[in-house]
Structure formats: C-alpha cells, structure tokens
Amino acid sequence: MKYRRFGRAGWQVSEVGYGMWGMGGWSGSDDAESLAALQHSVELGCNFFDTAWGYGRGHSEGLLGQLVRANPGRKLYTATKIPPKNFKWPSRREFTLDDCFPPEHIEEYVRRSLANAGLASFDLIQFHTWEDAWVADDRWAKKLDELKQQGLIQAVGVSLNRWEPWNGVATVRSGLVDAVQVIYNIFDQNPEDELFPACAEHDVAVIARVPFDEGTLTGALTLDSKWPEGDWRNTYFVPENLKASIARAEPLKALAAANGLTLPDMALRFILNNPTVSTIIPGMRKPRHVESNVAASDAGPLPADLHAELRKHRWLRQPTKWSQ
C-alpha cells in the first residue's frame, strides 16, 4: 500500500481507502463478513474509512467503531457524514441551510454518530449533501469550529452531488473545508476541469468515490442484472441507465484484457494517475474484494499511453430523477 498526503490536514492516508456504504445500505451484507473484510484491509495497509449516518441509520458507523477498538495500536482515520435535516438526497438548488444543516442539527448528528461508533471523536466530518450557495451562510462553519474546539472532530469536508463537481468549487475557494468527496472515475472525469485545480491551489484533500460507477466498471453487470427488493441499485440502474452503462463498459473490458488487466484494476489505477486525489474509497464487503483493490495501489498508476486512451471515455452526464 502507498500513502498520500490528505491536503492541509497533513495526514498520510492509504491511497486505497474503504467505502462503507454497502455495509449499511445494500442488500446481501453480513456483519461478520464485513468485519472480516475491514480487518483484512487494515492488515494490508488501509487506514482511511468512510461511512455515514445514512448507511443503515448508523449501522455502518457501529462497524467502524468496532474496527477501531480492535486495532488499538494502529492509527485508523475515521470519516463520517451528517445527513441533511430534510433527509432528501441529492440536494436541490432551492434547499436552504435551514432545510438541510442548521447548526443544532449539525451538532445533534455529530453526537449521534459518535454514539453509534462508540468513539470520542471523528477525524473527518462531512456534509452528506451540499450546495455551494450555503458557503455564504457561515453558521455551519461556526458550529463546526465549536465542535473542533470541543475535540469532537478534527477536520471538515463536503460530499458533492452526483455529476455536479462544479457545486463545490466556491466552497473549496472559501478556505472553510479541508476535504471534498466527489465521484471520479473513467467515465466521470469532470472534476478535473474546475474542482481539482481549486483543491490543489487551496490544499484541500480529494476523496474519490464511486470508482467503479456503482458497479458498471467492475464488468459484472448484464442487461439481466437484478437486485433484491429494497436494494438501492434497483432505483439507480433503471433500464435506461443499465443499457447505456453496459454499452459503454464493453469496450473498456476489451481494452483492459488487451493490456493484461482486469477492468476493476484498470479503473482504480486510472484514478491513481491523478496526483490531486488523496484516497479512493471503493466499496468492499468481502476479503477478496479487499485484496484485489489493494493490489491496485501496489501496481501503481497506469502507463501513460493507456491512461491517454482511457481519457477518451469521458461520459458527460446530467443529474436526472433516477441519478440520486
């Protein structure tokens, strides 16, 4: 495992971190298997773990707390997210700070998440939705400063809406946040345009999420893919999206094979080519997933010619009613 500096926080974090949504919000998760995968990742050098209250109403946070207590001699960086007060994802332009993150709600959920995890503090607290317009209302920043002074949190970040990397640039430039979490993968290269340059200029860490495009870039999806009732993927991979996603993944599968790679390995290493990225947080629910994803860090970035070829696969998408 290789490590990267986490922006101005100065932490040395594993460049392959751990996204914990699947342990709280997806069907088919098993706590024992999840904890085994988490522990295996620690043994392989992973030290950055991202969860949220919204992942099973704190269930995933509880698993993270268990992991930290099981590894008292290791520094594991803990990151979670405050849900919006109106519990609506994604945010919309008309939502105000009072709709989503009034100061009293911020404090309530920081304390709830700490109780869920059984931790005294989190390294990183993030807003689970965000609007750049909120940067002008400094009540959220003042509240987080209070919580920092109390030792409940160490750093602050925002998680940006799907396919809206522009909707965090002003916040980065404000100097009020230490990290930005954004979708970045072979298809979603748009953060490179404005967001990443702003993060580099202001020394703000970048957490790259959804490296496999919710499963498309694993190469495992087919037109017949289905999930149990209640699984989030049923509402995301509507026929329109599933068909288009598979069509775009097919040439990438061939390209990976021609270069002696698996599609997931190629997808992760594409992201590692960008030095602005501090860590990637693939979802990993099984120890074998941990091993394959960590191997991408061991292998390093892709050769320049392959990376250049993958840049041609940028997919310009706009939020829709199903994109969430």
Steps between C-alpha positions, in 0.01 A plus 500: 500500500618850416400812692413855402477827688142589593509868407572758766397257774840345432391141566668218313208292375490181297438586136244219496262569785175329593146603409250352747162574339446139393522388861202706602284579201525211253341158509710191554727645767610283789657662806746221568619503141514879501714509813731233357543706181564816701762331716666346195526847346678630810746214484571591136566865588164673459458780756218726369137398554198692375150445634184703573202509731292435188662161446249294692408779743834470674552126452811548287636750754467232766713261293766768463511551874549127551788505253674788677470330839636177354815681386616713794860513379418636153392845388183456296351817354124515554267699276123522517223722365214701647165430329298800379221598738239448228650155423490569127781386271627663288472862596314742274568864422193616692605334827631739764748439779206492742339227290809283517767599751391751763756523784297303754454215250873491430582457868222248560623268226869533578417383850266226372769368267760501776259302717431254216872440454589514868778746421611817675564684174503468122794602288274632224137609509332564166172644380322220314345745255623840400414825321768754425251776584519396867858617527367856544313403819781450749289347777605149395868595510467660844326192638770271366767724650326454837501123457868510409575697814317233699718232339206320338631541144837577345420604141203598282393391154213504253363218284386626161188401310533248220623657176527850653870555573455870428274523807790509744756722334398817686505309829854376434610852416343633821765325708234359734535130418787253521368234263263440210342167412401470136420236240808451282561207267569413136156625400474794741811704428329839541654580841828556315359813335442737794480312827840330504694814409322685782581219744866500397521878540339502846656173625162330542500120505307309234313180584410321176181301538309265268817384321305215337199712396274313746608170343516579130880510505530162667382343174254281688173668396280356228167602351344237726658629823247524781518564873276409794200716575603814689857501369604849393643376171151420372416868499834607348541241226168568333485349149613824339811521718580129506498469122715809444744405774558149370548628146773737618668236716539241223788672314673562832486130584674427172758772558581367847539144370728619219727654763499198730281670761162447659250779450483585876880518520513728197223719646683551831839559343350759263405702808844451655652675198361827638724639777224731626310198632584426863316169530250282315216337694370192316230301672635168627277250676713188461867427576563406135378845394747653744789302355426590139448869573807540718704337223429806284708713737781247492499509118495880480362737234434387144749544216462840335376362168222296661398791719479722192280243328266486798459875501300460179231317696380806693122488525321832544190438710242723660306425820162336442213387721665157529863607544453586871 
